[in-house]
């Protein structure tokens, strides 16, 4: 137990040196470190948002709305093939979580059924191939009734793709704010986590991601007003849209607009905030892609003199009258904009629409001053805790106590090195965990030294006592540390954010503390033994 | 000497103590049971002062830009907003204050609306140092995972101890752990201390520490069982506790020293967390001496260890 092969000594010292090397950047300021020469490691432990300041926003997707939107889409989709196949239908409507199609002639059911089944799409799965389909199409129990019902798998696939699209869109919107440092990741099945270091005022960010920003240009019904439409019969293919707060005209009843838009936001290639040349009001000028420009051009050419409506998130922003055909594919949106809101909307339009509304389900923001204070107090507490432990250990175990403290320092360096290497984020609870592992690291030494003392009292020779101390205490150390490890791993598995940081430092700390106590201290003790024997003194063990 | 002059440490603790721990086991069990029962009653009556993590709602830590934070003025401003229960207290230093707003009826968006109202009511005189808003969905998830984490940890520890020792040890450790968690939770309820995610982390650490202590004693018991084949169990348990006592105390002292440093110097944000840990270390030390070991006397342990070699420890090669 006390003999070390030369290669082992080299390996241990090498580990310590590497630890020092990788831990080193953390003791200097970032600017100093970047100026170091090439081969030195420069990675510092990344600081958590609670230490460096920043915002943590967890967004939840409105799944009910997502499903409803899908059903509305499905309703649209169901009409097209029937129309093309010239099958008459008296109604297509959403009932609960399904779409019901009623045919005029029940004898056409079979044909309609065949047409509608074409809407079914397989759900791809990279591993298992196709693993189901998006929806089921069944013949209903009444004659001439066909029911389209989204499947659970279809819904899941839709949620997954909506989350992916949302993350891309949010990334684009945030990048427009000017920082690339923010991270946007999926969390769980239907959540998105935004971590934005350095951001304290979350207001602008929340505004930017708060709207889906679905833009669409609709035709306004030339003669029927909203009141008439509500009171008597809604013209086929039209529905009433409310007037939004940006709408200057603020038509109280809303507008009767075509259900399907002429052009929508997907055809936009650019949107920029600007000012109206005549009124000097903030506006947004936009540009369509080719197909958008063509559709918009054709529509405006046909409807000169009639109004069309610009609809944002189901609400009308404005309904200007078409003065002349707009063939260039550019235009501008005016509404009750401020400079800020025009800028926001331009960013949102450029970044694309979110597939569903996102709500903030959790927010944690830490200002930079609190973060700096936390680092400062963490440092002080760590130093004081380390000193207290060192003093107690040296007082209790003398020279061997000093070896234990050297082990502690190595343990500290190794944790810092490992965390820098892996890139584990240091959080405030992480600092607490770090300080705690110092206390726990001493425990291993205490176990060993107490055992040595016991063996000495039992009358063993010094060398035998030291050997027995290390050998026997090792089993105990392993047992006791592994149980703590179990708790730490569960914390990591279940914990979120701050708890995770704590669990990581605790886990790393357990591993390095065993290395420090069992290897470093043992090496030092064995070196002491050799030198003491060389001095041919009676071995009076300083423990 | 190559690194330091040889000097002996002070042997702080008396050795060869024969403190009759086992004689007090009846009293200790009685007291522990009483404390556990009291904790349950207190928790039942007073409940927990759940933090934002578990209850939902918002928390804003503010610092006055000049002078002290005027808690009374803030209270007046914020109570008129119709946000239900709004608690304001000074926090750490006198410039700092902590504002808690209870969870709003409605849903996720209402919490954000409440936060906006608070922020605009406070005005420019205060800097926001920390904002936490937890909606109803997340808070209920956090409650569930918190509970699962504590239970799963206990389970993992039981399995490990059972695997490494006998079932009696595992049972002893479980009772001790349940005791530690329950009494710590009881103290949090009694003093109305905020119970949040970091408290759960503290509880889990306490579990780790307490079982660590229990395992050290159990290890010694196992060793002594082989060493002293004829000694009555009662006496053997007492001997094992006494033999490990100096280690138990010294480790306890270093841990407490470190925690005290964190408590007083580590800043207000983690003070609650450190308090839970401080209390837990003390109670964990107590339980490993007075519960998990003495209980073995009641459960009875066999001397014929299954599948263990007669040696006191496995031989290690290469070192």
Boltz contact constraints between the chains, C-beta under 6 A:
constraints:
  - contact:
      token1: [A, 1]
      token2: [B, 319]
      max_distance: 6.0
  - contact:
      token1: [A, 359]
      token2: [B, 108]
      max_distance: 6.0
  - contact:
      token1: [A, 359]
      token2: [B, 109]
      max_distance: 6.0
  - contact:
      token1: [A, 360]
      token2: [B, 112]
      max_distance: 6.0
  - contact:
      token1: [A, 361]
      token2: [B, 108]
      max_distance: 6.0
  - contact:
      token1: [A, 361]
      token2: [B, 135]
      max_distance: 6.0
  - contact:
      token1: [A, 361]
      token2: [B, 137]
      max_distance: 6.0
  - contact:
      token1: [A, 361]
      token2: [B, 138]
      max_distance: 6.0
  - contact:
      token1: [A, 362]
      token2: [B, 134]
      max_distance: 6.0
  - contact:
      token1: [A, 362]
      token2: [B, 138]
      max_distance: 6.0
  - contact:
      token1: [A, 363]
      token2: [B, 133]
      max_distance: 6.0
  - contact:
      token1: [A, 364]
      token2: [B, 132]
      max_distance: 6.0
  - contact:
      token1: [A, 365]
      token2: [B, 131]
      max_distance: 6.0
  - contact:
      token1: [A, 366]
      token2: [B, 130]
      max_distance: 6.0
  - contact:
      token1: [A, 367]
      token2: [B, 128]
      max_distance: 6.0
  - contact:
      token1: [A, 367]
      token2: [B, 129]
      max_distance: 6.0
  - contact:
      token1: [A, 370]
      token2: [B, 129]
      max_distance: 6.0
  - contact:
      token1: [A, 370]
      token2: [B, 130]
      max_distance: 6.0
  - contact:
      token1: [A, 374]
      token2: [B, 267]
      max_distance: 6.0
  - contact:
      token1: [A, 377]
      token2: [B, 265]
      max_distance: 6.0
  - contact:
      token1: [A, 377]
      token2: [B, 266]
      max_distance: 6.0
  - contact:
      token1: [A, 377]
      token2: [B, 267]
      max_distance: 6.0
  - contact:
      token1: [A, 380]
      token2: [B, 265]
      max_distance: 6.0
  - contact:
      token1: [A, 381]
      token2: [B, 261]
      max_distance: 6.0
  - contact:
      token1: [A, 381]
      token2: [B, 262]
      max_distance: 6.0
  - contact:
      token1: [A, 381]
      token2: [B, 265]
      max_distance: 6.0
  - contact:
      token1: [A, 381]
      token2: [B, 266]
      max_distance: 6.0
  - contact:
      token1: [A, 384]
      token2: [B, 261]
      max_distance: 6.0
  - contact:
      token1: [A, 384]
      token2: [B, 265]
      max_distance: 6.0
  - contact:
      token1: [A, 385]
      token2: [B, 258]
      max_distance: 6.0
  - contact:
      token1: [A, 385]
      token2: [B, 261]
      max_distance: 6.0
  - contact:
      token1: [A, 388]
      token2: [B, 257]
      max_distance: 6.0
  - contact:
      token1: [A, 389]
      token2: [B, 254]
      max_distance: 6.0
  - contact:
      token1: [A, 392]
      token2: [B, 254]
      max_distance: 6.0
  - contact:
      token1: [A, 395]
      token2: [B, 10]
      max_distance: 6.0
  - contact:
      token1: [A, 396]
      token2: [B, 9]
      max_distance: 6.0
  - contact:
      token1: [A, 396]
      token2: [B, 12]
      max_distance: 6.0
  - contact:
      token1: [A, 397]
      token2: [B, 9]
      max_distance: 6.0
  - contact:
      token1: [A, 398]
      token2: [B, 7]
      max_distance: 6.0
  - contact:
      token1: [A, 398]
      token2: [B, 8]
      max_distance: 6.0
  - contact:
      token1: [A, 398]
      token2: [B, 9]
      max_distance: 6.0
  - contact:
      token1: [A, 399]
      token2: [B, 4]
      max_distance: 6.0
  - contact:
      token1: [A, 399]
      token2: [B, 6]
      max_distance: 6.0
  - contact:
      token1: [A, 399]
      token2: [B, 7]
      max_distance: 6.0
  - contact:
      token1: [A, 401]
      token2: [B, 9]
      max_distance: 6.0
  - contact:
      token1: [A, 402]
      token2: [B, 4]
      max_distance: 6.0
  - contact:
      token1: [A, 428]
      token2: [B, 270]
      max_distance: 6.0
  - contact:
      token1: [A, 432]
      token2: [B, 262]
      max_distance: 6.0
  - contact:
      token1: [A, 432]
      token2: [B, 270]
      max_distance: 6.0
  - contact:
      token1: [A, 435]
      token2: [B, 258]
      max_distance: 6.0
  - contact:
      token1: [A, 435]
      token2: [B, 262]
      max_distance: 6.0
  - contact:
      token1: [A, 439]
      token2: [B, 254]
      max_distance: 6.0
  - contact:
      token1: [A, 439]
      token2: [B, 255]
      max_distance: 6.0
  - contact:
      token1: [A, 439]
      token2: [B, 258]
      max_distance: 6.0
  - contact:
      token1: [A, 442]
      token2: [B, 254]
      max_distance: 6.0
  - contact:
      token1: [A, 443]
      token2: [B, 251]
      max_distance: 6.0
  - contact:
      token1: [A, 446]
      token2: [B, 247]
      max_distance: 6.0
  - contact:
      token1: [A, 446]
      token2: [B, 250]
      max_distance: 6.0
  - contact:
      token1: [A, 446]
      token2: [B, 251]
      max_distance: 6.0
  - contact:
      token1: [A, 447]
      token2: [B, 247]
      max_distance: 6.0
  - contact:
      token1: [A, 450]
      token2: [B, 246]
      max_distance: 6.0
  - contact:
      token1: [A, 450]
      token2: [B, 247]
      max_distance: 6.0
  - contact:
      token1: [A, 471]
      token2: [B, 313]
      max_distance: 6.0
  - contact:
      token1: [A, 472]
      token2: [B, 313]
      max_distance: 6.0
  - contact:
      token1: [A, 475]
      token2: [B, 313]
      max_distance: 6.0
  - contact:
      token1: [A, 476]
      token2: [B, 216]
      max_distance: 6.0
  - contact:
      token1: [A, 476]
      token2: [B, 219]
      max_distance: 6.0
  - contact:
      token1: [A, 479]
      token2: [B, 164]
      max_distance: 6.0
  - contact:
      token1: [A, 479]
      token2: [B, 215]
      max_distance: 6.0
  - contact:
      token1: [A, 480]
      token2: [B, 212]
      max_distance: 6.0
  - contact:
      token1: [A, 480]
      token2: [B, 215]
      max_distance: 6.0
  - contact:
      token1: [A, 480]
      token2: [B, 216]
      max_distance: 6.0
  - contact:
      token1: [A, 483]
      token2: [B, 157]
      max_distance: 6.0
  - contact:
      token1: [A, 483]
      token2: [B, 160]
      max_distance: 6.0
  - contact:
      token1: [A, 483]
      token2: [B, 211]
      max_distance: 6.0
  - contact:
      token1: [A, 483]
      token2: [B, 215]
      max_distance: 6.0
  - contact:
      token1: [A, 484]
      token2: [B, 208]
      max_distance: 6.0
  - contact:
      token1: [A, 484]
      token2: [B, 212]
      max_distance: 6.0
  - contact:
      token1: [A, 486]
      token2: [B, 156]
      max_distance: 6.0
  - contact:
      token1: [A, 486]
      token2: [B, 157]
      max_distance: 6.0
  - contact:
      token1: [A, 486]
      token2: [B, 160]
      max_distance: 6.0
  - contact:
      token1: [A, 487]
      token2: [B, 153]
      max_distance: 6.0
  - contact:
      token1: [A, 487]
      token2: [B, 204]
      max_distance: 6.0
  - contact:
      token1: [A, 487]
      token2: [B, 207]
      max_distance: 6.0
  - contact:
      token1: [A, 487]
      token2: [B, 208]
      max_distance: 6.0
  - contact:
      token1: [A, 490]
      token2: [B, 149]
      max_distance: 6.0
  - contact:
      token1: [A, 490]
      token2: [B, 152]
      max_distance: 6.0
  - contact:
      token1: [A, 490]
      token2: [B, 153]
      max_distance: 6.0
  - contact:
      token1: [A, 491]
      token2: [B, 204]
      max_distance: 6.0
  - contact:
      token1: [A, 494]
      token2: [B, 145]
      max_distance: 6.0
  - contact:
      token1: [A, 494]
      token2: [B, 149]
      max_distance: 6.0
  - contact:
      token1: [A, 499]
      token2: [B, 197]
      max_distance: 6.0
  - contact:
      token1: [A, 499]
      token2: [B, 201]
      max_distance: 6.0
  - contact:
      token1: [A, 502]
      token2: [B, 201]
      max_distance: 6.0
  - contact:
      token1: [A, 531]
      token2: [B, 2]
      max_distance: 6.0
  - contact:
      token1: [A, 542]
      token2: [B, 6]
      max_distance: 6.0
  - contact:
      token1: [A, 542]
      token2: [B, 7]
      max_distance: 6.0
  - contact:
      token1: [A, 542]
      token2: [B, 8]
      max_distance: 6.0
